[in-house]
Structure formats: structure tokens, C-alpha cells
């Protein structure tokens, strides 16, 4: 029996018919829906007559909508049906009416399949192919491809579809990263996701659930199932996904239906909608999570609803820990998934959840203490959910060359990992080229990870030991207290004609008071504002004059200037505590494991002896500075070597000049 690559190549050859009316990046608009259509046609062929008879019997009766679909699905023996008298053979037999008949044939499907083709927007492609006189040829060629389950089992069909999705995404590599994660990255994530679960998955009758809330074309869902098929054939993994891109959703939903992995009936395990505002799995929990959300996704359109959920529901909702800046919603996806964690209750066969998510570097460190990002990291780490962060090589993805990181988050750490987090640096573990399937570079993808390299990373992860590329940290190592350091305000007082004119311009009724002050204090500069103001208060008291706060504030603002040589200004005039100077205010990030007072005396006091800490403003933050933990010092080259190179360059320049001038 031919393998899946044979059929994928057969279908791939049909795509050549589209050349001209379609550009190669647009081929998938036709080829994926047509592959789905042909597969469904073959699957439904054995029970076609039964469905038509049942439909004729029910026509005009009381049953309609979902109820009618259910009856006809039962007749088809599938989770979908087609009650049109047409099929691919009949379509092929009537070239003159191919456009009208193909549209009619698609409308004969059950609502779950019709919805998929609506999201594919396939009628537009039918019109375009018809106008280009290639529609009949494409349908005829597909009619010759036997995708009947007896020839192509469900598992093989899934591999064919995955193969086609990968190829078409590679053709459209400028946007592939939005809906397509390199297979080797998914394999690495899946391997680590299931790393500790061999015993659990090997238990007969085990049923586990996995969710990808940004599933794109369903690659992560498919790869997770492939992994279990290879390693734990007896385990059942039910996969679920959600995406808001119409074509990506239609592709993923088709894949699930073709492989018959739906578990709710009606092909409803992949759902359409925005995970932030239209959570299609609200109130449900899952054992595993896999996702690669778009990097730097803007959530301005959803801001109002997300902010309301944060403000009104707090931790009863999904976003209680905090909200990141509006130009990057990556950490919203992480909170969304953590909200669906399964609790750890072994007696109830609830074993907690494990999660793997791809991030850019931003979620590791963006935002200082008190920011939404830092508060989210704080919440995750202090709950002991962060198991590891793995740094991937650059140029691994199709639409970005930046560094990427896989976070492993779980509420069921192994005992040896409790209270600790692992950082694993795999940035230098790569092989040149696009992927093992396609050696050429695609878009920004210049590197891939081989199967052997994936196995080595997984082994290094599992050993959980300190080394050059793997380091184990206490959770507190990522935390710090942001302490506000104040220095005293120092003011020099001097009465000037310009200042006097400005002050009296605002408060002319205080002329007599100002004249008294001018006569008593004089025009000389004074470096001790506390003494000056104390004298002024006595003068005003003697005159039975009481100034308002605004008048006092303007007087000081007009007649004083900052002077580092002046005496510190006492808070409240006679208070021994100094008034801080906002311009000299600074902050220190003190590691959580350090004694703050000792740190201050060691790191701050020697440099600014007049400083003090305002501990009422303390904020605890968390960040993961990968580069600092894996920094490798590279000594500069010897000066002699640099001088020799410069001399050589000068000699070469002079030689070239001589060639021009002689």
C-alpha cells in the first residue's frame, strides 16, 4: 500500500494546474479544501444510498436543523453526511455545469462541514477557477485520487494533510509563522510535555485532554497525537483547539474530522473565535496545553473586555494576576491556560496539568516591579508553577529571526523540582538549513534541530543538573525588591527683585509681609532654608499674618534654588526627617535572598552617604535574565594582533592607490 508521502505528492502535482490564475502562496486556498472534499466524498461513498433514502423520507417532515443532521449522520455512520445526489464521479460527468453542481454538492453536507467550507471561503475559489477554465480539470484530477479509508486509513490521511499543510505554509513562508510552528520545535515541546508521564500514559484506559488556544492549522495538536501514537499507542489523547483566523480554523477543523478524533460529536473539538473574548472552552479543564501564540500580538481591540474581567472578577476570572502592556498579549494566553489547569487530586484521578508555550524574550523580563508583566511572573513563580525555560536557537521560525523560548509551566512538579526552576540554554544546538523535511532555508528560518539534537536536549532537561548549558535555580533567585532610595532636598534662599516682582504679581496683598521679610533677612544668599523659614514664620507670627499653603509654596519656589552645598531641607520645617529631592530619587533592585539593610549599607551608602530608603514604596518583582545567567566572558584580542591587522590593511590600501596613480 502506498504511504502518505505518495498521496501527498499526487495531490501536490495537481497544484501545478493552478499556476497562472494563482500564485504559489495561494495554492492552499484551493488544494486544502479540495483534499478535504475528496476525502469526505470517499468516506461517505459506502453509505451514500442509505443517506439519500433517509433524506427523501425525512424531507418536508418535522425534523430540521441539528435534529435532521443527527439522523442523517447516523445513516452515514459518520459524524457528518452529504445528502446531495452528486458525488465526484457525477461532477466529473457534467463538465458544462461543474461550477453550479460543485456549489450544490457542498451545500448538501451537514452543517458542521458546510461551516468549514464557509470559513475556507471556497465558493470564491470555485468562481475564480471556473473563470480561468481550470475548475473541471482540478475536480477531474481529484476524482482520480482514491482517498477511501480502505486505501488510506485515518492515521495516514492525517499525515497526508499535515504534509500538505507544511508544504503550502512553506510556499507562503512570509506569513507562515502566524499559523505554523516548525515541526522540530513542536516535537521538542511535546517530548518535554510528556517526559514524566510514561507510567500514567501506559495505564490501560488512560484518557487525557490537550488544548491549544491559538491552534492555527492544528500542527501542535497533530504532533501531540503522533507522539502518543509512537510512544503510547494504548493511550487516548483528546485534542482541542481554538483560533480566530478563518482559513487556519477551517484547516484544523478539517484535519480533526478527517482523522476522526472528535470527542464531542459534530466535529466540535476545534472551535472558531477569539480566545481572549470568546472562550469556547469556558469552565473546562485540561491535562496538557501546547501553543505558539503570535509574538507581540496587540490586544487593543479586546482591551475593554479584558480589563473588565481583570477589574471585576480578579482571580475568579482568567486575568487576575495582571495585564501586560497592550502591544504584547503573550502573557494573556499563558494566564488563559493556567485558568484551565486540572487540580491535583489523585483520589479523583485528577493529576494536574502541564503546559508548554513558545514566547519571544519579552515575557522573560519586560516590565519592572509592579508592572503587569512582573506581577504575572511573580504569581507563576511564587505558586511554584514555572518548571523550566528553554532558550531555542535564533532563526528557527519562518517569520522571525529573533530568539525564542519555550516555557514549561505545571502545577504538578516532581518532588525534586519543587521550589526550583531550570534554565536550559539550547541556543547553540542547531543544524544549518530550513528543516529535516526541507533542507533549504525558508523566510527567516535558517536553522533546524535534528531528531538526535532533540533527544539530547530532552536528556539534559531530564537530568536537571547544573552545567554549562543547564542551570537550576531556587524560585527566589528570580525575585527582587525594588527599593526607593531618597536623597535630601538642598535649597539656597535669596531675595531678588525679579523674584519679588513675580511673587507679588500673584499675591499683591502680601506686599507688607514681603517687605518685612526683605528688611529682616536681607538680600544675601542663605544655605540653610530651615533656619530662614523658621525666622520668616516668627516674623509673620509677630505681624499676626497667616499664609495659605499655596502662598508658602510659591514663596519657596520663587526665592530658592537647588544647591548641593546647602543644608538638607527638613520635612515640615522643624521635623528632623529630611524632605526628599524627586530629581535625586533612585531605585535599587535588591535580590530577594539579600538582607535589604545590609545591601544598602554595602552598595549604596558608600556612594551617597546622605541617602535613605523609603520602605513604604517597596515592590517585589520577578524577571528571568537569561543572558546574565549564561554570560560567557570573551577576552579582547591582544593589541599586537589588532595593530598587525591595521598595518596589513594600510599596506593593502597603499598598494591599490599605487595601481591607480602609476
C-alpha positions in Angstrom: 0.0 0.0 0.0 1.4 3.4 -0.9 2.4 5.6 2.1 1.2 9.0 2.9 4.0 10.8 1.0 2.9 9.1 -2.2 -0.6 10.6 -1.9 0.7 13.9 -0.8 2.9 14.1 -3.9 0.0 13.0 -6.1 -2.1 15.9 -4.7 0.9 18.2 -4.8 1.2 17.6 -8.6 -2.4 18.7 -9.1 -1.5 22.1 -7.7 0.5 22.7 -10.8 -2.8 23.2 -12.6 -3.3 26.4 -10.6 -0.2 28.1 -12.0 -1.2 31.3 -13.7 -4.6 32.1 -12.1 -3.0 31.6 -8.7 0.4 32.4 -7.3 2.1 29.5 -5.4 1.4 31.1 -2.0 -2.3 31.0 -2.9 -2.4 27.3 -3.9 -3.6 26.2 -0.4 -6.8 28.2 -0.9 -7.8 25.5 -3.4 -5.8 22.4 -2.6 -6.7 22.1 1.1 -10.5 22.4 0.7 -10.4 20.1 -2.3 -8.4 17.5 -0.4 -11.0 17.6 2.4 -13.8 17.4 -0.1 -12.4 14.4 -1.9 -11.7 12.6 1.4 -15.2 13.2 2.7 -16.6 12.0 -0.7 -14.7 8.8 -0.4 -15.6 8.2 3.3 -19.3 8.7 2.6 -19.5 6.6 -0.6 -20.4 3.3 1.1 -23.5 4.7 2.8 -24.5 7.3 0.2 -27.6 5.5 -0.9 -28.8 5.0 2.7 -28.4 8.7 3.4 -30.3 9.7 0.3 -33.1 7.4 1.2 -33.3 8.7 4.7 -33.2 12.3 3.5 -36.0 11.6 1.0 -38.1 10.0 3.8 -37.5 13.0 6.1 -37.9 15.7 3.5 -40.7 18.1 4.5 -41.1 16.4 7.9 -40.8 17.9 11.4 -37.1 17.2 11.7 -34.8 20.0 10.6 -31.5 21.6 11.5 -29.4 19.7 14.0 -32.0 17.1 14.7 -32.1 16.2 10.9 -28.3 16.3 10.7 -28.1 13.8 13.6 -30.5 11.4 11.8 -28.6 11.6 8.5 -25.2 11.3 10.3 -26.5 8.1 11.8 -27.5 6.8 8.4 -24.0 7.8 7.1 -22.3 6.1 10.0 -20.1 9.2 10.5 -20.2 12.5 12.3 -21.2 14.2 9.1 -23.1 13.4 5.9 -23.9 14.6 2.4 -27.5 14.4 1.2 -26.8 15.7 -2.3 -27.3 13.2 -5.1 -24.0 14.3 -6.5 -20.5 12.9 -5.9 -17.2 13.4 -7.6 -17.9 10.8 -10.3 -21.2 12.7 -11.2 -19.4 16.0 -11.1 -16.8 14.7 -13.5 -19.5 13.6 -15.8 -21.1 17.0 -16.4 -18.3 19.5 -17.4 -20.8 22.2 -18.6 -22.4 22.6 -15.2 -19.4 21.9 -12.9 -19.5 25.3 -11.1 -23.2 25.1 -10.2 -23.1 21.4 -9.3 -20.0 21.7 -7.1 -21.6 24.5 -5.1 -24.8 22.4 -4.8 -22.8 19.4 -3.7 -21.1 21.3 -0.9 -24.4 22.7 0.3 -25.6 19.1 0.7 -23.2 18.5 3.6 -24.2 18.6 7.3 -23.9 21.9 8.9 -20.5 21.2 10.6 -18.9 20.6 7.2 -20.7 23.4 5.5 -19.4 25.7 8.2 -15.8 24.6 7.5 -16.2 25.4 3.8 -17.8 28.8 4.6 -14.6 29.6 6.6 -12.5 28.4 3.7 -14.5 30.9 1.6 -14.3 28.2 -1.0 -17.2 29.5 -3.3 -14.9 32.4 -4.2 -12.2 29.9 -5.4 -14.8 27.9 -7.3 -15.8 31.1 -9.2 -12.2 32.0 -9.8 -11.3 28.5 -11.1 -14.3 28.5 -13.3 -13.4 31.8 -14.8 -9.9 30.6 -15.5 -11.3 27.4 -17.1 -9.4 25.1 -14.7 -12.3 24.0 -12.3 -13.3 20.9 -14.3 -9.7 19.8 -14.7 -9.0 20.2 -11.0 -12.1 18.2 -10.0 -11.3 15.5 -12.5 -7.8 15.1 -11.3 -9.0 14.8 -7.7 -11.6 12.3 -8.7 -8.7 10.0 -9.8 -7.1 10.2 -6.3 -8.5 7.3 -4.2 -8.7 8.5 -0.6 -11.1 5.8 0.6 -10.4 4.7 4.2 -9.7 1.2 2.9 -6.9 2.6 0.8 -5.9 5.5 3.2 -6.6 4.8 6.9 -7.4 7.8 9.1 -3.9 7.9 10.5 -2.4 8.0 7.0 -4.9 10.7 6.0 -3.9 12.9 8.8 -0.2 12.6 7.8 -1.1 13.4 4.2 -3.0 16.5 5.3 -0.1 17.5 7.6 2.3 17.1 4.8 0.3 19.3 2.5 -0.2 22.0 5.2 3.6 22.1 5.8 4.3 22.4 2.1 1.8 25.1 1.5 3.0 27.0 4.5 6.5 26.9 3.2 5.3 28.4 -0.1 3.7 31.2 1.9 6.6 31.5 4.3 6.2 35.3 4.7 3.2 34.7 6.8 3.6 31.0 7.8 4.8 31.8 11.3 1.3 33.2 12.2 -0.2 29.7 11.8 2.7 27.3 11.5 5.3 26.2 14.1 8.3 24.3 12.8 7.8 20.6 13.4 11.0 20.1 15.3 10.0 22.8 17.8 6.7 21.0 18.4 8.4 17.6 18.8 10.8 19.1 21.4 7.8 20.7 23.3 5.8 17.5 23.1 8.7 15.3 24.3 9.2 17.5 27.3 5.5 17.9 28.0 5.1 14.1 28.3 8.6 13.5 29.8 7.4 12.3 33.2 4.2 10.6 32.2 5.2 7.3 30.8 3.6 5.4 33.7 0.5 7.5 33.6 0.0 7.2 29.9 0.8 3.5 29.9 -2.1 2.8 32.2 -4.8 0.9 30.2 -7.8 3.0 29.5 -6.0 6.3 30.1 -7.8 9.3 28.5 -6.1 12.7 28.5 -7.2 16.1 27.1 -4.9 18.7 25.4 -5.8 22.3 24.4 -4.1 24.7 22.1 -6.0 28.1 22.4 -4.1 29.5 19.4 -4.1 26.4 17.3 -3.6 27.8 13.8 -3.8 24.9 11.3 -3.6 22.4 14.1 0.1 21.4 13.8 0.6 21.1 17.6 -2.5 19.1 18.1 -1.4 16.7 15.3 2.1 16.3 16.6 1.0 15.6 20.1 -1.2 12.8 18.8 1.7 11.5 16.6 4.0 11.4 19.7 1.5 9.3 21.7 0.8 7.0 18.7 4.6 6.3 18.6 5.3 6.0 22.3 2.0 5.1 24.0 -0.3 3.6 21.4 -2.7 2.4 24.1 -3.2 5.9 25.5 -6.0 8.1 24.2 -5.3 11.8 23.8 -8.3 14.0 23.0 -7.2 17.3 21.5 -9.0 20.6 21.4 -8.1 23.9 19.7 -9.4 27.4 19.1 -8.3 30.0 16.5 -9.7 33.3 15.2 -8.2 33.1 11.7 -10.9 31.7 9.4 -8.7 29.7 7.0 -6.5 28.3 9.8 -9.6 27.3 11.7 -11.1 25.6 8.7 -7.9 23.7 8.1 -7.6 22.5 11.7 -11.3 21.5 11.9 -11.0 19.6 8.6 -7.9 17.7 9.9 -9.7 16.7 13.0 -12.8 15.5 11.1 -10.7 13.5 8.6 -8.8 11.8 11.4 -12.0 11.1 13.3 -10.5 12.4 16.6 -13.6 14.4 17.7 -14.9 13.5 21.1 -18.0 15.7 21.5 -19.8 14.8 18.3 -20.3 17.1 15.4 -16.6 17.9 14.7 -16.6 20.4 17.6 -13.3 19.8 19.2 -11.7 22.7 17.1 -13.7 25.9 17.6 -13.7 29.3 16.0 -13.3 32.6 18.0 -11.0 34.9 19.9 -9.7 33.0 22.9 -9.5 36.3 24.9 -13.1 37.4 24.4 -14.9 34.3 23.1 -13.5 31.5 25.2 -15.0 28.4 23.6 -13.9 26.2 26.5 -15.0 28.3 29.4 -15.2 26.3 32.6 -13.3 23.3 31.2 -10.0 21.9 32.4 -7.3 20.1 30.5 -4.3 17.8 31.3 -2.0 19.3 28.8 -1.5 22.6 26.9 0.6 23.4 23.8 0.6 26.7 22.0 2.7 29.2 20.0 0.7 32.4 20.2 1.6 35.2 17.8 4.7 37.1 19.0 3.9 40.7 20.2 0.1 40.3 19.5 -1.7 43.6 20.1 -4.8 43.3 22.2 -6.1 46.8 21.9 -9.4 45.7 20.3 -10.1 43.3 23.2 -8.8 45.7 25.9 -12.2 46.8 27.2 -13.5 43.3 27.8 -10.2 42.0 29.2 -9.8 45.0 31.5 -13.4 44.5 32.8 -12.7 40.8 33.5 -9.5 41.7 35.4 -11.1 44.5 37.4 -14.4 42.8 38.2 -13.5 39.1 38.6 -9.9 39.2 39.7 -8.6 35.7 40.3 -12.1 34.3 39.8 -11.5 35.2 36.2 -8.6 34.4 33.9 -6.5 37.6 34.3 -6.4 38.3 38.0 -2.6 38.2 38.2 -2.1 41.3 36.0 -2.3 42.7 32.5 0.7 43.1 30.2 1.2 46.2 28.0 -1.3 46.4 25.2 1.2 45.8 22.4 2.0 42.2 23.6 -0.7 39.8 24.8 1.6 36.7 25.1 1.2 36.5 28.8 -2.6 36.7 28.5 -2.5 33.4 26.7 -0.5 31.9 29.5 -3.0 33.1 32.1 -5.8 31.9 30.0 -4.4 28.3 30.0 -3.4 28.3 33.7 -7.1 29.1 34.4 -7.9 25.8 32.9 -5.4 23.7 34.9 -6.7 20.4 36.2 -6.4 20.3 40.0 -4.1 17.7 41.7 -6.4 15.2 43.3 -5.1 11.6 42.7 -8.0 10.0 44.5 -10.3 11.6 41.9 -8.0 10.6 39.1 -7.1 14.3 38.6 -3.3 14.6 38.2 -2.8 18.3 37.5 -1.7 19.9 34.2 1.4 20.5 32.2 1.9 23.4 29.7 4.4 24.3 27.0 4.3 27.7 25.3 6.6 29.4 22.8 7.5 33.0 23.7 9.9 35.7 22.4 12.3 37.1 25.0 10.0 39.9 26.1 7.8 38.0 28.6 11.0 37.0 30.5 12.0 40.5 31.6 9.8 43.2 30.2 8.2 45.4 32.9 9.7 46.4 36.2 8.4 45.6 39.7 4.7 46.4 40.0 4.1 46.2 36.2 1.5 43.7 34.8 4.2 41.5 33.3 6.3 41.4 36.5 3.2 40.6 38.6 2.2 37.7 36.3 5.8 36.3 36.6 5.6 36.8 40.3 2.3 34.9 40.5 3.5 32.0 38.5 6.9 31.6 40.2 5.6 32.1 43.8 3.0 29.5 43.1 5.9 27.2 42.1 4.4 26.6 38.6 7.4 27.5 36.5 9.3 24.3 35.8 11.7 25.4 33.1 12.6 27.9 30.4 14.4 26.6 27.3 16.2 29.0 25.0 16.0 27.9 21.3 18.4 28.9 18.6 17.7 32.0 16.6 16.4 31.8 13.1 14.2 28.8 13.9 10.9 30.3 12.8 9.6 31.3 9.4 8.6 34.9 10.1 11.2 36.0 12.7 14.9 35.6 13.3 14.7 36.6 16.9 15.5 34.4 19.9 12.6 32.3 21.2 12.0 30.5 24.4 9.8 27.5 25.5 8.3 27.9 28.9 7.2 24.7 30.8 4.6 25.5 33.4 2.9 23.0 35.6 1.0 22.5 38.9 2.4 19.0 39.4 6.2 19.3 39.6 8.2 16.3 40.5 9.4 16.3 44.1 13.0 17.0 43.1 11.8 20.1 41.2 9.7 21.6 44.0 10.7 25.2 44.8 13.1 25.3 41.8 13.2 26.3 38.2 15.5 25.1 35.4 17.0 27.3 32.7 18.3 25.3 29.7 20.4 27.1 27.0 20.0 25.3 23.7 20.8 28.3 21.6 23.8 26.6 20.1 22.1 23.3 19.4 21.2 23.6 15.7 21.9 22.5 12.2 22.0 24.8 9.2 19.0 24.7 6.9 15.2 25.0 7.0 14.1 21.7 8.5 14.8 18.0 8.3 11.9 17.7 5.8 13.1 20.7 3.7 16.8 21.4 3.9 16.5 24.8 2.2 16.1 28.0 4.2 12.5 29.4 4.3 11.7 33.0 5.2 13.7 33.8 8.3 14.2 30.1 9.1 17.9 29.3 8.6 18.3 26.6 11.2 16.7 23.4 12.4 17.1 20.9 15.2 17.6 17.2 14.3 16.0 14.3 16.0 19.2 13.5 17.7 19.6 17.0 19.0 16.0 17.0 20.3 16.8 13.8 22.2 20.0 15.4 23.7 18.0 18.4 24.9 15.4 16.2 26.4 18.0 14.1 28.2 19.7 17.3 29.5 16.3 18.5 30.7 15.5 15.3 32.4 18.8 15.2 34.3 18.0 18.5 35.9 21.6 19.2 36.8 23.9 22.3 36.8 26.3 22.6 34.0 27.4 24.8 31.2 24.0 24.8 29.4 21.7 23.8 32.2 21.3 25.6 35.5 19.0 25.0 38.4 17.7 28.0 40.5 15.6 28.5 43.6 12.4 30.3 42.7 13.5 33.2 44.8 16.6 33.7 42.7 14.4 35.4 40.1 12.8 37.8 42.5 13.9 41.2 43.8 12.6 44.0 45.9 12.5 47.4 44.2 13.6 49.8 47.0 13.2 53.5 46.6 16.3 55.4 47.6 15.9 59.1 48.5 18.3 61.9 49.0 17.6 65.2 50.7 16.4 68.3 49.0 19.0 71.1 49.5 17.9 74.7 48.9 19.6 78.1 48.9 17.5 81.1 49.7 17.9 84.6 48.3 15.6 87.6 47.9 15.9 89.1 44.4 14.0 91.9 42.7 12.8 89.5 39.9 11.5 87.0 42.5 9.8 89.7 44.5 8.0 91.1 41.4 6.9 87.6 40.4 5.6 86.7 43.9 3.7 89.9 44.4 2.3 89.6 40.9 0.4 86.6 42.2 -0.2 87.7 45.8 -0.1 91.6 45.9 -1.9 91.6 49.2 1.3 90.2 50.9 3.4 93.3 50.0 3.9 94.4 53.6 4.8 90.9 54.7 7.4 90.6 51.9 8.9 94.0 52.7 9.3 93.0 56.4 11.0 89.7 55.3 13.3 91.6 53.0 14.3 94.1 55.6 14.9 91.4 58.3 16.6 88.7 56.2 18.3 90.8 53.6 19.4 90.0 50.0 22.4 87.8 50.8 22.1 84.1 49.8 21.5 81.7 52.7 22.4 78.0 52.5 20.0 76.8 55.3 16.4 77.1 54.3 15.2 75.6 57.5 16.7 78.5 59.5 15.4 81.1 57.1 11.9 79.8 57.1 11.8 79.5 60.8 12.8 83.2 61.0 10.1 84.1 58.5 7.5 82.2 60.5 8.4 84.2 63.6 8.2 87.5 61.6 4.7 86.6 60.2 3.5 85.4 63.7 4.6 88.8 65.1 2.6 90.5 62.4 -0.4 88.2 63.1 -0.2 87.2 59.4 -1.1 83.7 58.3 -0.2 82.5 54.8 -2.1 79.8 52.9 -0.3 76.7 51.7 -0.3 77.9 48.1 1.3 81.2 49.2 4.0 79.4 51.1 4.7 77.1 48.2 5.1 79.9 45.7 7.4 81.8 48.1 9.8 78.9 48.4 9.6 78.2 44.7 10.4 81.8 43.7 13.2 82.6 46.3 15.1 79.3 46.4 17.2 77.2 44.1 18.7 73.8 44.5 22.3 73.8 45.7 24.2 70.6 46.5 26.2 72.6 49.1 23.2 73.8 51.0 21.8 72.2 54.2 19.1 69.5 53.8 15.6 70.7 54.0 13.7 69.3 57.0 10.3 67.9 56.3 7.6 70.2 57.7 10.1 72.9 58.6 11.2 71.7 62.1 10.9 67.9 61.5 14.2 66.1 61.9 13.4 64.0 58.8 14.7 65.4 55.5 12.5 66.3 52.6 13.4 64.1 49.6 14.5 65.6 46.3 12.4 64.0 43.5 15.2 64.7 41.0 17.7 62.7 43.0 15.3 59.8 43.7 16.6 56.4 42.6 15.7 52.7 42.9 17.7 49.6 43.7 16.7 46.1 42.8 17.7 44.1 45.8 17.7 40.3 45.3 15.1 38.6 47.5 17.8 36.5 49.2 19.7 39.6 50.3 19.1 41.5 53.5 17.9 44.9 52.3 19.6 46.9 55.1 22.9 45.1 54.6 22.7 45.6 50.9 22.0 49.3 51.3 25.0 49.8 53.6 27.2 47.8 51.3 26.1 49.0 47.8 24.5 52.5 48.3 25.8 54.3 51.4 29.5 54.4 50.4 28.5 56.3 47.2 25.8 58.6 48.6 26.2 59.0 52.4 23.1 61.2 52.8 20.7 58.7 51.2 18.0 56.7 52.9 15.4 54.2 51.9 11.6 54.8 51.8 10.5 51.3 52.5 6.8 52.2 52.2 7.3 52.1 48.4 8.8 48.6 48.3 7.6 46.5 45.4 8.5 42.9 44.7 9.3 42.0 41.1 10.4 38.9 39.1 12.5 38.7 35.9 14.4 35.9 34.2 17.6 37.4 32.7 18.8 34.5 30.5 21.9 36.3 29.2 23.1 37.2 32.7 22.9 33.6 33.9 24.7 32.2 30.8 27.1 35.0 30.1 30.4 33.9 28.8 33.3 36.3 29.0 35.3 36.7 25.8 38.7 38.4 26.4 39.6 41.1 24.0 42.2 40.3 21.3 45.8 41.4 22.0 46.7 44.9 20.9 49.6 43.5 18.9 47.3 41.4 16.8 45.0 44.3 16.1 47.9 46.5 15.2 49.3 43.9 12.8 45.9 43.7 11.1 45.6 47.5 10.8 49.2 47.7 9.3 48.3 45.0 6.8 45.1 46.9 5.8 47.1 50.1 5.4 49.7 48.4 3.2 46.9 46.9 1.0 45.3 50.4 0.6 48.6 51.9 -0.4 49.2 49.2 -2.9 45.8 49.8 -4.5 46.4 53.5 -4.6 49.7 53.0 -6.4 47.9 50.9 -9.0 45.5 53.7 -9.7 48.1 56.6 -9.8 51.0 54.9 -11.6 
